[in-house]
């Protein structure tokens, strides 16, 4: 699975748990998380390291259900 696919799957899983938010708010949260992921990738690559997507996503934590109210 490519890095983009891993990120996409992570964000799709995460978005399921934002159902209690308005669609605009949920989209904003997903956009912020995606931006953070790509910022970390850029930082790693600028430091001369190969970006490890699995490690980055693991650092964000597993997607699990929590009440957002």
C-alpha positions in Angstrom: 0.0 0.0 0.0 1.4 3.4 -0.9 1.9 6.2 1.6 -0.9 8.2 0.0 -3.3 5.2 0.4 -2.3 4.7 4.0 -3.0 8.4 4.7 -6.3 8.3 2.9 -7.4 5.2 4.8 -6.4 6.8 8.1 -8.4 9.9 7.3 -11.4 8.0 6.1 -11.4 6.0 9.4 -11.0 9.1 11.4 -13.8 10.9 9.5 -16.3 8.2 10.6 -15.9 9.3 14.2 -16.7 12.9 13.4 -20.3 12.3 12.5 -21.6 14.3 15.4 -20.0 17.4 13.9 -21.4 19.5 11.1 -20.0 18.5 7.7 -18.0 21.7 7.5 -16.5 21.2 11.0 -15.6 17.6 10.2 -14.0 18.6 6.9 -12.0 21.2 8.7 -10.7 18.7 11.3 -9.8 16.2 8.5 -8.0 19.0 6.6 -6.0 20.0 9.6 -4.9 16.4 10.4 -4.0 15.9 6.7 -2.0 19.1 6.7 -0.2 18.0 9.9 0.7 14.7 8.4 2.2 16.2 5.2 4.1 18.8 7.3 5.7 16.0 9.3 6.6 14.2 6.0 8.2 17.4 4.7 10.1 17.9 7.9 11.5 14.4 7.8 12.5 14.7 4.1 14.1 18.1 4.7 16.2 16.5 7.4 17.4 13.9 4.9 15.3 11.1 6.3 12.9 8.9 4.4 9.3 9.6 5.6 7.9 6.7 7.5 4.1 7.0 7.0 3.3 4.1 9.4 5.3 5.7 12.1 3.8 9.1 11.5 0.2 7.7 11.7 1.1 5.7 14.7 2.3 8.9 16.4 -1.1 10.4 15.8 -2.7 7.5 17.6 -5.1 4.8 16.6 -8.5 5.9 15.4 -11.0 5.0 18.1 -14.4 6.1 19.1 -14.7 8.9 21.6 -17.6 11.2 22.3 -17.0 14.6 20.9 -19.9 16.3 22.6 
